[in-house]
Amino acid sequence: MKFLGHPIHIILVHFPSALFPLSVFLSVLAKIYAIEQFTITAAYMLIAGSIMGWLAGITGLIDLVVVAENKPHSLKKALWHGGINIMVLLLFTIFAFMHYKKLPVVEMDSNMILGIKIVAVIAMIVGNFIGAELILKDKVLEK
């Protein structure tokens, strides 16, 4: 799926890929310095990352159909990429919804929640690495 010749999925994935780690970083800062504004900003980053993540996921699903037709040998890798990132997106969306319900006041993440978010960011990096391989090695965007 392209817009003005550029793949939409690749354009959109950069938003959650940046906003989710930023949200976690701000949550860590909030924990260290006990500054409420970091927690509130982290919540907004999480919400924005989730919205953009779902848009990226939808366009990725459309691209998956193209991969299945044109590059069937890359389908397994594409399913791993999508599966990992959708699981991460679901998790962050749940956290975003929990924060959204409490806005404008947001509670600081517990150590357990913060740990889960850090693991989710690491999983996202793995999923994104697989996605990069699909583009750079498997050349799924080329016919």
VMD Tcl script that builds the backbone (N, CA, C; Angstrom):
set m [mol new atoms 429]
animate dup $m
set s [atomselect $m all]
$s set {name element resname resid chain x y z} {
  {N N MET 1 A 0.862 -1.171 0.000}
  {CA C MET 1 A 0.000 0.000 0.000}
  {C C MET 1 A 0.908 1.233 0.000}
  {N N LYS 2 A 0.700 2.091 -1.006}
  {CA C LYS 2 A 1.584 3.246 -1.146}
  {C C LYS 2 A 0.789 4.545 -1.253}
  {N N PHE 3 A 1.464 5.623 -0.873}
  {CA C PHE 3 A 0.934 6.968 -1.020}
  {C C PHE 3 A 2.027 7.803 -1.674}
  {N N LEU 4 A 1.732 8.343 -2.830}
  {CA C LEU 4 A 2.704 9.110 -3.612}
  {C C LEU 4 A 4.003 8.325 -3.820}
  {N N GLY 5 A 3.846 7.017 -4.013}
  {CA C GLY 5 A 4.992 6.154 -4.285}
  {C C GLY 5 A 5.742 5.678 -3.059}
  {N N HIS 6 A 5.302 6.082 -1.858}
  {CA C HIS 6 A 5.988 5.688 -0.620}
  {C C HIS 6 A 5.129 4.686 0.152}
  {N N PRO 7 A 5.752 3.638 0.688}
  {CA C PRO 7 A 4.986 2.628 1.438}
  {C C PRO 7 A 4.446 3.194 2.758}
  {N N ILE 8 A 3.139 3.175 2.895}
  {CA C ILE 8 A 2.482 3.784 4.051}
  {C C ILE 8 A 2.865 3.084 5.354}
  {N N HIS 9 A 2.925 1.758 5.330}
  {CA C HIS 9 A 3.258 1.015 6.549}
  {C C HIS 9 A 4.613 1.463 7.103}
  {N N ILE 10 A 5.580 1.601 6.233}
  {CA C ILE 10 A 6.918 1.989 6.676}
  {C C ILE 10 A 6.924 3.420 7.215}
  {N N ILE 11 A 6.096 4.271 6.667}
  {CA C ILE 11 A 6.001 5.641 7.169}
  {C C ILE 11 A 5.397 5.634 8.584}
  {N N LEU 12 A 4.344 4.853 8.779}
  {CA C LEU 12 A 3.606 4.885 10.042}
  {C C LEU 12 A 4.319 4.170 11.193}
  {N N VAL 13 A 5.100 3.124 10.900}
  {CA C VAL 13 A 5.707 2.355 11.995}
  {C C VAL 13 A 6.696 3.164 12.819}
  {N N HIS 14 A 7.200 4.237 12.259}
  {CA C HIS 14 A 8.172 5.040 13.005}
  {C C HIS 14 A 7.545 5.734 14.215}
  {N N PHE 15 A 6.252 5.997 14.153}
  {CA C PHE 15 A 5.601 6.684 15.267}
  {C C PHE 15 A 5.535 5.814 16.524}
  {N N PRO 16 A 4.920 4.625 16.469}
  {CA C PRO 16 A 4.932 3.810 17.696}
  {C C PRO 16 A 6.343 3.358 18.072}
  {N N SER 17 A 7.207 3.179 17.091}
  {CA C SER 17 A 8.585 2.766 17.379}
  {C C SER 17 A 9.341 3.831 18.170}
  {N N ALA 18 A 8.929 5.068 18.041}
  {CA C ALA 18 A 9.548 6.153 18.814}
  {C C ALA 18 A 8.735 6.484 20.068}
  {N N LEU 19 A 7.417 6.491 19.943}
  {CA C LEU 19 A 6.574 6.944 21.059}
  {C C LEU 19 A 6.520 5.940 22.209}
  {N N PHE 20 A 6.524 4.635 21.928}
  {CA C PHE 20 A 6.484 3.661 23.019}
  {C C PHE 20 A 7.752 3.716 23.884}
  {N N PRO 21 A 8.951 3.688 23.276}
  {CA C PRO 21 A 10.143 3.822 24.128}
  {C C PRO 21 A 10.210 5.177 24.853}
  {N N LEU 22 A 9.750 6.239 24.187}
  {CA C LEU 22 A 9.733 7.547 24.841}
  {C C LEU 22 A 8.821 7.520 26.061}
  {N N SER 23 A 7.672 6.885 25.922}
  {CA C SER 23 A 6.741 6.761 27.041}
  {C C SER 23 A 7.389 6.011 28.205}
  {N N VAL 24 A 8.083 4.927 27.898}
  {CA C VAL 24 A 8.757 4.159 28.951}
  {C C VAL 24 A 9.862 4.996 29.597}
  {N N PHE 25 A 10.631 5.691 28.787}
  {CA C PHE 25 A 11.705 6.548 29.300}
  {C C PHE 25 A 11.141 7.613 30.243}
  {N N LEU 26 A 10.037 8.238 29.837}
  {CA C LEU 26 A 9.413 9.259 30.689}
  {C C LEU 26 A 8.875 8.652 31.980}
  {N N SER 27 A 8.358 7.428 31.895}
  {CA C SER 27 A 7.879 6.746 33.101}
  {C C SER 27 A 9.025 6.451 34.055}
  {N N VAL 28 A 10.166 6.081 33.507}
  {CA C VAL 28 A 11.354 5.851 34.343}
  {C C VAL 28 A 11.790 7.163 35.004}
  {N N LEU 29 A 11.810 8.239 34.223}
  {CA C LEU 29 A 12.162 9.544 34.795}
  {C C LEU 29 A 11.180 9.950 35.893}
  {N N ALA 30 A 9.897 9.696 35.661}
  {CA C ALA 30 A 8.880 10.021 36.669}
  {C C ALA 30 A 9.142 9.241 37.949}
  {N N LYS 31 A 9.554 8.000 37.798}
  {CA C LYS 31 A 9.852 7.152 38.953}
  {C C LYS 31 A 11.072 7.671 39.714}
  {N N ILE 32 A 12.091 8.060 38.974}
  {CA C ILE 32 A 13.338 8.522 39.596}
  {C C ILE 32 A 13.159 9.877 40.277}
  {N N TYR 33 A 12.524 10.813 39.558}
  {CA C TYR 33 A 12.452 12.192 40.048}
  {C C TYR 33 A 11.110 12.573 40.666}
  {N N ALA 34 A 10.135 11.648 40.636}
  {CA C ALA 34 A 8.800 11.898 41.201}
  {C C ALA 34 A 8.177 13.180 40.649}
  {N N ILE 35 A 8.258 13.342 39.328}
  {CA C ILE 35 A 7.665 14.506 38.666}
  {C C ILE 35 A 6.412 14.045 37.917}
  {N N GLU 36 A 5.278 14.559 38.347}
  {CA C GLU 36 A 3.988 14.143 37.797}
  {C C GLU 36 A 3.871 14.418 36.297}
  {N N GLN 37 A 4.457 15.516 35.840}
  {CA C GLN 37 A 4.344 15.879 34.421}
  {C C GLN 37 A 4.963 14.817 33.515}
  {N N PHE 38 A 6.021 14.154 33.976}
  {CA C PHE 38 A 6.606 13.066 33.188}
  {C C PHE 38 A 5.592 11.924 33.013}
  {N N THR 39 A 4.861 11.628 34.080}
  {CA C THR 39 A 3.863 10.559 34.030}
  {C C THR 39 A 2.732 10.916 33.073}
  {N N ILE 40 A 2.265 12.142 33.128}
  {CA C ILE 40 A 1.180 12.584 32.246}
  {C C ILE 40 A 1.645 12.580 30.793}
  {N N THR 41 A 2.841 13.092 30.541}
  {CA C THR 41 A 3.374 13.109 29.177}
  {C C THR 41 A 3.581 11.686 28.662}
  {N N ALA 42 A 4.055 10.801 29.528}
  {CA C ALA 42 A 4.230 9.392 29.146}
  {C C ALA 42 A 2.896 8.782 28.716}
  {N N ALA 43 A 1.842 9.129 29.427}
  {CA C ALA 43 A 0.508 8.610 29.078}
  {C C ALA 43 A 0.080 9.102 27.697}
  {N N TYR 44 A 0.295 10.370 27.412}
  {CA C TYR 44 A -0.066 10.903 26.094}
  {C C TYR 44 A 0.767 10.267 24.980}
  {N N MET 45 A 2.035 10.005 25.251}
  {CA C MET 45 A 2.895 9.336 24.253}
  {C C MET 45 A 2.387 7.919 23.988}
  {N N LEU 46 A 1.942 7.263 25.050}
  {CA C LEU 46 A 1.405 5.910 24.933}
  {C C LEU 46 A 0.120 5.897 24.110}
  {N N ILE 47 A -0.732 6.857 24.352}
  {CA C ILE 47 A -1.996 6.951 23.607}
  {C C ILE 47 A -1.718 7.243 22.135}
  {N N ALA 48 A -0.865 8.218 21.863}
  {CA C ALA 48 A -0.532 8.559 20.471}
  {C C ALA 48 A 0.148 7.383 19.775}
  {N N GLY 49 A 1.058 6.719 20.463}
  {CA C GLY 49 A 1.738 5.560 19.882}
  {C C GLY 49 A 0.765 4.438 19.558}
  {N N SER 50 A -0.229 4.249 20.410}
  {CA C SER 50 A -1.224 3.200 20.171}
  {C C SER 50 A -2.080 3.516 18.946}
  {N N ILE 51 A -2.521 4.752 18.834}
  {CA C ILE 51 A -3.329 5.149 17.668}
  {C C ILE 51 A -2.534 4.956 16.380}
  {N N MET 52 A -1.320 5.458 16.370}
  {CA C MET 52 A -0.491 5.322 15.164}
  {C C MET 52 A -0.109 3.864 14.929}
  {N N GLY 53 A 0.061 3.109 16.006}
  {CA C GLY 53 A 0.383 1.694 15.878}
  {C C GLY 53 A -0.732 0.913 15.198}
  {N N TRP 54 A -1.971 1.231 15.529}
  {CA C TRP 54 A -3.087 0.530 14.878}
  {C C TRP 54 A -3.179 0.907 13.404}
  {N N LEU 55 A -2.902 2.150 13.076}
  {CA C LEU 55 A -2.875 2.529 11.660}
  {C C LEU 55 A -1.757 1.782 10.930}
  {N N ALA 56 A -0.598 1.673 11.576}
  {CA C ALA 56 A 0.514 0.926 10.986}
  {C C ALA 56 A 0.161 -0.550 10.854}
  {N N GLY 57 A -0.520 -1.088 11.860}
  {CA C GLY 57 A -0.918 -2.492 11.819}
  {C C GLY 57 A -1.898 -2.793 10.696}
  {N N ILE 58 A -2.832 -1.898 10.479}
  {CA C ILE 58 A -3.811 -2.092 9.398}
  {C C ILE 58 A -3.117 -2.071 8.040}
  {N N THR 59 A -2.233 -1.103 7.837}
  {CA C THR 59 A -1.529 -1.043 6.553}
  {C C THR 59 A -0.565 -2.216 6.406}
  {N N GLY 60 A -0.003 -2.681 7.524}
  {CA C GLY 60 A 0.862 -3.857 7.482}
  {C C GLY 60 A 0.087 -5.110 7.105}
  {N N LEU 61 A -1.136 -5.216 7.588}
  {CA C LEU 61 A -1.979 -6.364 7.233}
  {C C LEU 61 A -2.290 -6.368 5.736}
  {N N ILE 62 A -2.538 -5.191 5.196}
  {CA C ILE 62 A -2.773 -5.083 3.752}
  {C C ILE 62 A -1.510 -5.483 2.988}
  {N N ASP 63 A -0.344 -5.027 3.476}
  {CA C ASP 63 A 0.921 -5.413 2.842}
  {C C ASP 63 A 1.183 -6.905 2.965}
  {N N LEU 64 A 0.703 -7.525 4.034}
  {CA C LEU 64 A 0.885 -8.967 4.230}
  {C C LEU 64 A 0.238 -9.764 3.102}
  {N N VAL 65 A -0.897 -9.299 2.632}
  {CA C VAL 65 A -1.571 -9.961 1.504}
  {C C VAL 65 A -0.676 -9.918 0.269}
  {N N VAL 66 A -0.036 -8.781 0.055}
  {CA C VAL 66 A 0.871 -8.630 -1.086}
  {C C VAL 66 A 2.077 -9.550 -0.932}
  {N N VAL 67 A 2.612 -9.633 0.289}
  {CA C VAL 67 A 3.751 -10.531 0.541}
  {C C VAL 67 A 3.346 -11.975 0.256}
  {N N ALA 68 A 2.163 -12.370 0.712}
  {CA C ALA 68 A 1.694 -13.742 0.500}
  {C C ALA 68 A 1.577 -14.066 -0.982}
  {N N GLU 69 A 1.178 -13.094 -1.783}
  {CA C GLU 69 A 1.023 -13.325 -3.224}
  {C C GLU 69 A 2.347 -13.263 -3.971}
  {N N ASN 70 A 3.173 -12.248 -3.676}
  {CA C ASN 70 A 4.382 -11.995 -4.466}
  {C C ASN 70 A 5.651 -12.634 -3.908}
  {N N LYS 71 A 5.725 -12.804 -2.602}
  {CA C LYS 71 A 6.940 -13.344 -1.966}
  {C C LYS 71 A 6.539 -14.407 -0.936}
  {N N PRO 72 A 5.932 -15.504 -1.373}
  {CA C PRO 72 A 5.447 -16.498 -0.405}
  {C C PRO 72 A 6.540 -17.075 0.493}
  {N N HIS 73 A 7.787 -17.076 0.025}
  {CA C HIS 73 A 8.894 -17.580 0.846}
  {C C HIS 73 A 9.159 -16.680 2.066}
  {N N SER 74 A 8.665 -15.459 2.043}
  {CA C SER 74 A 8.864 -14.517 3.151}
  {C C SER 74 A 7.659 -14.448 4.085}
  {N N LEU 75 A 6.635 -15.237 3.817}
  {CA C LEU 75 A 5.395 -15.148 4.581}
  {C C LEU 75 A 5.602 -15.502 6.053}
  {N N LYS 76 A 6.371 -16.539 6.333}
  {CA C LYS 76 A 6.588 -16.940 7.726}
  {C C LYS 76 A 7.255 -15.810 8.506}
  {N N LYS 77 A 8.266 -15.206 7.907}
  {CA C LYS 77 A 8.969 -14.096 8.562}
  {C C LYS 77 A 8.016 -12.907 8.749}
  {N N ALA 78 A 7.182 -12.645 7.762}
  {CA C ALA 78 A 6.217 -11.541 7.856}
  {C C ALA 78 A 5.206 -11.795 8.975}
  {N N LEU 79 A 4.801 -13.045 9.137}
  {CA C LEU 79 A 3.864 -13.384 10.207}
  {C C LEU 79 A 4.520 -13.231 11.583}
  {N N TRP 80 A 5.782 -13.585 11.696}
  {CA C TRP 80 A 6.502 -13.366 12.953}
  {C C TRP 80 A 6.590 -11.876 13.259}
  {N N HIS 81 A 6.970 -11.099 12.267}
  {CA C HIS 81 A 7.074 -9.643 12.426}
  {C C HIS 81 A 5.739 -9.069 12.899}
  {N N GLY 82 A 4.687 -9.392 12.179}
  {CA C GLY 82 A 3.370 -8.867 12.522}
  {C C GLY 82 A 2.860 -9.390 13.855}
  {N N GLY 83 A 3.071 -10.664 14.109}
  {CA C GLY 83 A 2.596 -11.264 15.352}
  {C C GLY 83 A 3.232 -10.649 16.583}
  {N N ILE 84 A 4.551 -10.487 16.538}
  {CA C ILE 84 A 5.254 -9.878 17.667}
  {C C ILE 84 A 4.769 -8.447 17.877}
  {N N ASN 85 A 4.715 -7.687 16.802}
  {CA C ASN 85 A 4.356 -6.271 16.947}
  {C C ASN 85 A 2.896 -6.066 17.312}
  {N N ILE 86 A 2.006 -6.940 16.868}
  {CA C ILE 86 A 0.598 -6.811 17.265}
  {C C ILE 86 A 0.445 -7.140 18.750}
  {N N MET 87 A 1.176 -8.135 19.240}
  {CA C MET 87 A 1.111 -8.446 20.671}
  {C C MET 87 A 1.606 -7.255 21.506}
  {N N VAL 88 A 2.702 -6.643 21.064}
  {CA C VAL 88 A 3.231 -5.461 21.744}
  {C C VAL 88 A 2.199 -4.327 21.683}
  {N N LEU 89 A 1.610 -4.139 20.515}
  {CA C LEU 89 A 0.616 -3.081 20.344}
  {C C LEU 89 A -0.602 -3.315 21.230}
  {N N LEU 90 A -1.069 -4.543 21.308}
  {CA C LEU 90 A -2.201 -4.854 22.193}
  {C C LEU 90 A -1.873 -4.513 23.640}
  {N N LEU 91 A -0.691 -4.895 24.074}
  {CA C LEU 91 A -0.277 -4.622 25.445}
  {C C LEU 91 A -0.220 -3.113 25.719}
  {N N PHE 92 A 0.439 -2.370 24.823}
  {CA C PHE 92 A 0.537 -0.924 25.027}
  {C C PHE 92 A -0.827 -0.246 24.900}
  {N N THR 93 A -1.706 -0.780 24.073}
  {CA C THR 93 A -3.047 -0.209 23.946}
  {C C THR 93 A -3.826 -0.386 25.245}
  {N N ILE 94 A -3.667 -1.543 25.877}
  {CA C ILE 94 A -4.327 -1.766 27.176}
  {C C ILE 94 A -3.817 -0.753 28.200}
  {N N PHE 95 A -2.502 -0.579 28.255}
  {CA C PHE 95 A -1.940 0.406 29.190}
  {C C PHE 95 A -2.408 1.821 28.842}
  {N N ALA 96 A -2.456 2.139 27.560}
  {CA C ALA 96 A -2.904 3.468 27.127}
  {C C ALA 96 A -4.351 3.707 27.547}
  {N N PHE 97 A -5.190 2.697 27.372}
  {CA C PHE 97 A -6.595 2.836 27.748}
  {C C PHE 97 A -6.737 3.029 29.263}
  {N N MET 98 A -5.916 2.292 30.019}
  {CA C MET 98 A -5.951 2.447 31.477}
  {C C MET 98 A -5.583 3.871 31.885}
  {N N HIS 99 A -4.575 4.441 31.222}
  {CA C HIS 99 A -4.184 5.828 31.519}
  {C C HIS 99 A -5.251 6.806 31.041}
  {N N TYR 100 A -5.790 6.554 29.852}
  {CA C TYR 100 A -6.782 7.458 29.257}
  {C C TYR 100 A -7.995 7.622 30.172}
  {N N LYS 101 A -8.428 6.523 30.773}
  {CA C LYS 101 A -9.594 6.570 31.649}
  {C C LYS 101 A -9.373 7.474 32.860}
  {N N LYS 102 A -8.118 7.673 33.257}
  {CA C LYS 102 A -7.816 8.455 34.459}
  {C C LYS 102 A -7.382 9.890 34.168}
  {N N LEU 103 A -7.217 10.236 32.900}
  {CA C LEU 103 A -6.782 11.595 32.564}
  {C C LEU 103 A -7.762 12.621 33.109}
  {N N PRO 104 A -7.318 13.773 33.535}
  {CA C PRO 104 A -5.991 14.369 33.420}
  {C C PRO 104 A -5.012 13.930 34.508}
  {N N VAL 105 A -5.465 13.124 35.475}
  {CA C VAL 105 A -4.578 12.636 36.519}
  {C C VAL 105 A -4.163 11.214 36.157}
  {N N VAL 106 A -2.871 10.946 36.182}
  {CA C VAL 106 A -2.368 9.621 35.841}
  {C C VAL 106 A -1.473 9.156 36.977}
  {N N GLU 107 A -1.687 7.894 37.384}
  {CA C GLU 107 A -0.843 7.323 38.428}
  {C C GLU 107 A 0.485 6.877 37.841}
  {N N MET 108 A 1.512 6.976 38.653}
  {CA C MET 108 A 2.833 6.498 38.250}
  {C C MET 108 A 2.777 4.974 38.106}
  {N N ASP 109 A 3.480 4.445 37.110}
  {CA C ASP 109 A 3.515 3.004 36.901}
  {C C ASP 109 A 4.178 2.305 38.075}
  {N N SER 110 A 3.640 1.141 38.408}
  {CA C SER 110 A 4.310 0.309 39.416}
  {C C SER 110 A 5.585 -0.262 38.795}
  {N N ASN 111 A 6.451 -0.804 39.638}
  {CA C ASN 111 A 7.674 -1.412 39.117}
  {C C ASN 111 A 7.362 -2.573 38.180}
  {N N MET 112 A 6.319 -3.344 38.502}
  {CA C MET 112 A 5.941 -4.479 37.650}
  {C C MET 112 A 5.472 -3.998 36.277}
  {N N ILE 113 A 4.602 -2.999 36.255}
  {CA C ILE 113 A 4.105 -2.465 34.982}
  {C C ILE 113 A 5.259 -1.884 34.176}
  {N N LEU 114 A 6.127 -1.163 34.831}
  {CA C LEU 114 A 7.282 -0.583 34.149}
  {C C LEU 114 A 8.170 -1.681 33.568}
  {N N GLY 115 A 8.366 -2.752 34.315}
  {CA C GLY 115 A 9.150 -3.889 33.808}
  {C C GLY 115 A 8.505 -4.525 32.595}
  {N N ILE 116 A 7.185 -4.678 32.626}
  {CA C ILE 116 A 6.460 -5.248 31.481}
  {C C ILE 116 A 6.620 -4.347 30.259}
  {N N LYS 117 A 6.525 -3.038 30.472}
  {CA C LYS 117 A 6.677 -2.098 29.356}
  {C C LYS 117 A 8.085 -2.157 28.767}
  {N N ILE 118 A 9.093 -2.306 29.611}
  {CA C ILE 118 A 10.470 -2.403 29.112}
  {C C ILE 118 A 10.646 -3.674 28.281}
  {N N VAL 119 A 10.111 -4.787 28.757}
  {CA C VAL 119 A 10.181 -6.041 27.995}
  {C C VAL 119 A 9.426 -5.896 26.669}
  {N N ALA 120 A 8.290 -5.210 26.699}
  {CA C ALA 120 A 7.513 -4.999 25.471}
  {C C ALA 120 A 8.292 -4.159 24.457}
  {N N VAL 121 A 9.013 -3.158 24.924}
  {CA C VAL 121 A 9.829 -2.348 24.009}
  {C C VAL 121 A 10.930 -3.217 23.392}
  {N N ILE 122 A 11.541 -4.075 24.187}
  {CA C ILE 122 A 12.572 -4.976 23.655}
  {C C ILE 122 A 11.962 -5.911 22.607}
  {N N ALA 123 A 10.777 -6.436 22.892}
  {CA C ALA 123 A 10.087 -7.295 21.921}
  {C C ALA 123 A 9.775 -6.528 20.640}
  {N N MET 124 A 9.361 -5.258 20.785}
  {CA C MET 124 A 9.085 -4.430 19.604}
  {C C MET 124 A 10.339 -4.261 18.751}
  {N N ILE 125 A 11.475 -4.076 19.405}
  {CA C ILE 125 A 12.730 -3.929 18.668}
  {C C ILE 125 A 13.030 -5.200 17.881}
  {N N VAL 126 A 12.783 -6.354 18.479}
  {CA C VAL 126 A 12.977 -7.631 17.775}
  {C C VAL 126 A 12.033 -7.717 16.582}
  {N N GLY 127 A 10.758 -7.387 16.803}
  {CA C GLY 127 A 9.786 -7.401 15.704}
  {C C GLY 127 A 10.161 -6.442 14.593}
  {N N ASN 128 A 10.653 -5.279 14.968}
  {CA C ASN 128 A 11.067 -4.294 13.962}
  {C C ASN 128 A 12.303 -4.756 13.202}
  {N N PHE 129 A 13.198 -5.464 13.884}
  {CA C PHE 129 A 14.376 -6.026 13.217}
  {C C PHE 129 A 13.945 -7.019 12.142}
  {N N ILE 130 A 12.980 -7.852 12.475}
  {CA C ILE 130 A 12.461 -8.811 11.491}
  {C C ILE 130 A 11.829 -8.063 10.321}
  {N N GLY 131 A 11.098 -6.983 10.620}
  {CA C GLY 131 A 10.504 -6.166 9.556}
  {C C GLY 131 A 11.562 -5.541 8.661}
  {N N ALA 132 A 12.653 -5.094 9.258}
  {CA C ALA 132 A 13.749 -4.528 8.462}
  {C C ALA 132 A 14.367 -5.586 7.556}
  {N N GLU 133 A 14.487 -6.806 8.054}
  {CA C GLU 133 A 15.000 -7.892 7.209}
  {C C GLU 133 A 14.075 -8.150 6.025}
  {N N LEU 134 A 12.783 -8.066 6.266}
  {CA C LEU 134 A 11.824 -8.263 5.175}
  {C C LEU 134 A 12.041 -7.236 4.065}
  {N N ILE 135 A 12.329 -6.021 4.452}
  {CA C ILE 135 A 12.509 -4.954 3.473}
  {C C ILE 135 A 13.895 -5.004 2.836}
  {N N LEU 136 A 14.927 -5.137 3.668}
  {CA C LEU 136 A 16.297 -5.019 3.166}
  {C C LEU 136 A 16.851 -6.312 2.569}
  {N N LYS 137 A 16.556 -7.461 3.185}
  {CA C LYS 137 A 17.087 -8.730 2.676}
  {C C LYS 137 A 16.122 -9.424 1.725}
  {N N ASP 138 A 14.855 -9.525 2.164}
  {CA C ASP 138 A 13.865 -10.241 1.348}
  {C C ASP 138 A 13.273 -9.367 0.261}
  {N N LYS 139 A 13.463 -8.068 0.374}
  {CA C LYS 139 A 12.985 -7.091 -0.626}
  {C C LYS 139 A 11.499 -7.289 -0.957}
  {N N VAL 140 A 10.681 -7.381 0.120}
  {CA C VAL 140 A 9.254 -7.651 -0.077}
  {C C VAL 140 A 8.509 -6.502 -0.773}
  {N N LEU 141 A 9.110 -5.341 -0.798}
  {CA C LEU 141 A 8.437 -4.207 -1.447}
  {C C LEU 141 A 8.724 -4.163 -2.943}
  {N N GLU 142 A 9.650 -4.965 -3.392}
  {CA C GLU 142 A 9.981 -4.998 -4.822}
  {C C GLU 142 A 9.283 -6.182 -5.455}
  {N N LYS 143 A 8.835 -6.006 -6.679}
  {CA C LYS 143 A 8.148 -7.102 -7.378}
  {C C LYS 143 A 9.095 -7.970 -8.119}
}
mol reanalyze $m
mol bondsrecalc $m
mol representation Tube
mol addrep $m
